[in-house]
Amino acid sequence: MKFKSLFLIALLLNISILFSQSSEYLIPKDAVTVFSINNISLLQKVSVDELITYDFMEEVHQELFDGSTTGKTLKDLGLDFNQKLNVFYGKGLKNEISGFSFGVKSKEQLFNVFDDFEILHKDFHGAQVYGSFFNNLIIRNESALLIRVEPTMEFIDQVTDSIWYSRGNESPFDYVQQEDLTDDGEIMDEQIYDENNEQLAFPEASDDPNVKNYYELRDSVQQAIQLEQLDVILHELIEKKENLTTSDLRFGEQIQHDSEGIFYMDNSRNLEKANGLWYFQTILPTLYQDIQELYTGNVILGDMFLRDNSVEFVLDARYGEKLGSIYEQMNDSRFDKNVLKYIPESSTGYFTYNINLRKAYEKAYDVVMPILMDEKNAQIAMNVLTIELLNEYINKDALFGTYKGSMFGYFNGIKKIKTKKIEFFYNEETFEYGEREAEAEEEMPIFTLGISIDRDDIPEKIMKHLGRLTSKIKNMGDYWRMDNAILDAAPIYLINKNGLLILTNDEDLAVNHSNGYGKEKLAKINVKKAKKSGFMYGAVDISETLNRFPTDILNPRQNEMIQSLKGKSGKLELTSSETTKSHTSFNITYAYEGKESSAKHLLDLINTIYVVSK
Amino acid sequence: MPKLIFILFLTLFSVSSCIEIVDDLSLKSDGSGTFKYSINLSSSKIKVNSILALDSIDGKRVPSIEEIKQKIQQFVKTLDSQNGLSNVKVEENYTDFIFKFQCDFTSVLTLQEGLKQSIVILSKEKSLTQLEHNWLTWDGNKLVRSIPEITGKKINELNDSDIELLRKGTYTSITRFDKAVEKCENQAAQLSKSKMAVMVKTDTYRLKENQDILENTIYLTTSKN
């Protein structure tokens, strides 16, 4: 079952104040990401009958129901909506697990839908275990767990190769002919691809039917590992009663919250299982251990609240002391007031990001260098030397004076911008035609990005020298213009004034507002909010953004959905708290005007995003 | 209709209606001549570039520039091998998105057959109904011409919401002769000062509304100028 669909199931089944302590005790402790939902409250606001009419439900139903259960919907699943629905995912070195745990009201209804599951254990320490291909269903009392355990390809290959070569076999891949690898650069169309695929045969059976070829062996290994891993999970979860709720106290505490939805992601375990770090794990184990230590306690916990006319997400990013000390220094930065006069009130979406890169660098240097210095490895030693020398020789005042770390940006809708086009002109005598360059106008989304800067002389030097190399870069006095910089057609403007370096495709900003928007700048109330927020602030007026959305690239159905959302959408706001050594909090609020419940409003939005992105 | 135009119509043109097309036919008295077809998308450069940056649009895959180039070369090769056609050339300008196709032909019939055959070969279809009709007829003194049916069909598929862009798009049909033109039936047609060329110009909006707007019957004088 695809995780995407599981996530959709979770989203749609939303929300309740009540919950019973059952389904959450069936979340495996290897789950790294969990989205948990209280169901009751949603169903008070949006009935299952209404829920199943949403477009995204088609995909959920396709995932849940096969041909024999055509026409069934979520409400035929026999779910107990008094229990939470917990969707989880986790990736380990040996396997990937995904699934969801939920309450069961009617086993009969459940098995009408899951009709291809066969019983594996009638009584496994008080639970019943069922299986269907890679999916397993575990029912304990009134709760159930639908889980898929998939061994990782790397682990399957490792075990298969080990067995294959220990049996004295040679490489199974030697038969590949050189001509198969040549590519004549031809584009293969679908028809040719299908025709070619018809000729592709499964790997041939070995001469001796009792001896498995490589691929047969691989399939057997995959199945054996899958069963073994499932067994391990079952023993932990059912026999030893070890689950995420009891093994990770942070999650255990979070799941007690009265919020309508709960989010959990353990970044430290994500790092542990990251495939890209295998080099560190095997070649530099002590360094890896030190990095792992740095990431200890790195977890994101969140709540989702459905309030009157708003949906609120409260996220808490927690980390260990060492990493926290870097974050704390990084976010110890004064808000640059200058940026606010460059954001117009007419902007439909903007953000400010305020960090102190120099302090972060210095703290990171203090924290990370001792770790690297302890490593007795020639390559690391050389890297340490290089970093130390760079640290001595590089002019950090110039570097961090050019990019201090703070930035801002905004979207200002679609505007017509000036471009050049080639037009044909005709000789009246003969109608022979030639080409000439002419002015043209095209619509383009208008974006502005800026950074705080102390050393404005440095970008000025760069632009001056680049301007000598190409006529496309011109000094226009208050700003620089780079012709054909976007999509080889539209100009980009660089404003280097008032302690800011601003890059924009908005000619109006460059030509008329290079010292800021004056009276047209962001309203005081919004300025106050941005200043008050921690290192980050963002606001999007979804309704206005939709009004300025380039609808000509959408099909009629997508257009219809966008039209339906106009006038009933709200505002999205992101704020952050001050960063301490242990955590940073984020708050995302989506507020709207309208009579419908926040649950229905949220589902309408999810459905629109689903339809538009389909 | 050349494959080049096929590709451009199916991908770029369908999403970028601010387009300039010139369809230029030079006809000698013996029926041979040169056919030129130019597509100019330079006024929609941003739109075309941003579409080319996508994997797909409206559920249809967007080809890469390399793929377009390859298909164009394939088309030129196929067309060049057709009886009665020679000097097949395509100029491709991927900075301003201007594409110019031209070929010499021994008769308008070989031109039309050659183009049809090439499209059928490259499209891997046995026949294409849009190609059944002939848009050029020449009897030595009278030329009856319209636009290829497939061009009209593609223009008809353009979105009505893009009326402003459709009005900006142009389709110019030019016919040149080695003799003076006596008269032509299309009221909108212009005669060059030399009287040896006829031009009919319209915008893509009017062409969408009336597919016959470019239809013309041109009569030549009997004596050579």
Interface residues (C-beta under 8 A of the other chain):
Chain A: G185 I187 D189 Q191 T419 K420 K421 I422 E423 F424 Y426 E428 E429 T430 F431 Y433 E435 A440 E442 E443 M444 I486 L487 D488 A489 A490 T551 D552 I553 L554 N555
Chain B: V15 E20 V22 D24 S38 N40 S42 S43 S44 K45 I46 K47 N49 S50 A53 I57 D58 G59 E67 Q70 K71 T95 D96 I98 K124 N159 S161 D162 T172 I174 R176 S192 K193 S194 M196 A197 V198 M199
